[in-house]
Amino acid sequence: MQMTPAPEITATLWNTARRLRESLKRWLRQKTDGAGRLAAILTPAELTRIERDWPLWARDTQTPPPGNWRTWLMLGGRGAGKTRTGAQWLNGLANGDPHYPGDAAGRVALIGETYADARAVMIEGESGLLAIASPRERPQWSPSLRQLYWPASGAIGQVFSAADPEGLRGFQFGACWSDAKTIWGSLISVAAALAATFGIAIDTQSQLAIADAAVEIVGAAGALIAIYGRLTATRVIV
């Protein structure tokens, strides 16, 4: 069983990474050809390690909430880094990284809108689990089993589709990462079940279509908010 770090230890680790990032940025700004000098000082392996050190580069909005919590909702528009954040969190949790409090309990769940979406975005995507993990921490992916395996910790990740909620029955997991659309898919499924009690049947394809429409509407609203934020911003977010 993994040892869950105390909240104050986790906060200290993230604060240390934040201070190191700011110090590194200042050093690079103050030096002529700072990047070249840094490359001359460090070995290729050290540079690679720094490049892959997610806590060092993650924005504050991409770090886990402080304290004890059961559900973390990251709300943001396209390009906000939601997939990268989710992949880093799940990979860190499965590998016992002290930056991520919690216990995977040997099994974690990944839920996408469909199996194909989960595979294309959450696992094999440019910000998915296979891309962001270092060779030592990278999980092994078995598409036929819809399963991930982390050799370093022995944790297993099972992939599910929001279009098949019954597929989750019988499993127990220590953690779950759900793609954005699954939230709306779940709400639509609940609404469909309630509608059925009144004799209104909504088939699976119609539920998916409604979920897609909801995502597009929320996405459009998010885009408008983002545009407003850009027009009224007073400082650069780094």
KAVEN-V82333 format. One line per field, one symbol per residue. psi: psi as a letter, one per 20 degrees, with the letter a starting at -180 (. if undefined). burial: 1 if it has 16 or more other ideal C-beta (glycine too) atoms within 10 Angstrom, else 0. A space follows every 50 residues. Layout:
psi=???
burial=???
This chain:
psi=pqppqqhhgghgghhghghgghggggghhhqplggghghhgqrhghgggg hinghhiqrhijqqqrapqhpopoprapjikgggggggggggghjkpiin qroikipqqporgrggggghghgirhjrghhhqrhhipqppnhhilqqpo hhijqpppprphimhhiipiqpqhqpopqghhghhgghgghhgghhijjo porghhggggggggggghggghggggggghhjqirpp.
burial=01001000011011001100100000000000000001000000000000 00011001000111000000000100100101111111111111111011 11010111111111101110111010111101100011101000010101 00101111111110101000001111111111111001100100000000 01000011011001100000000000000000000000
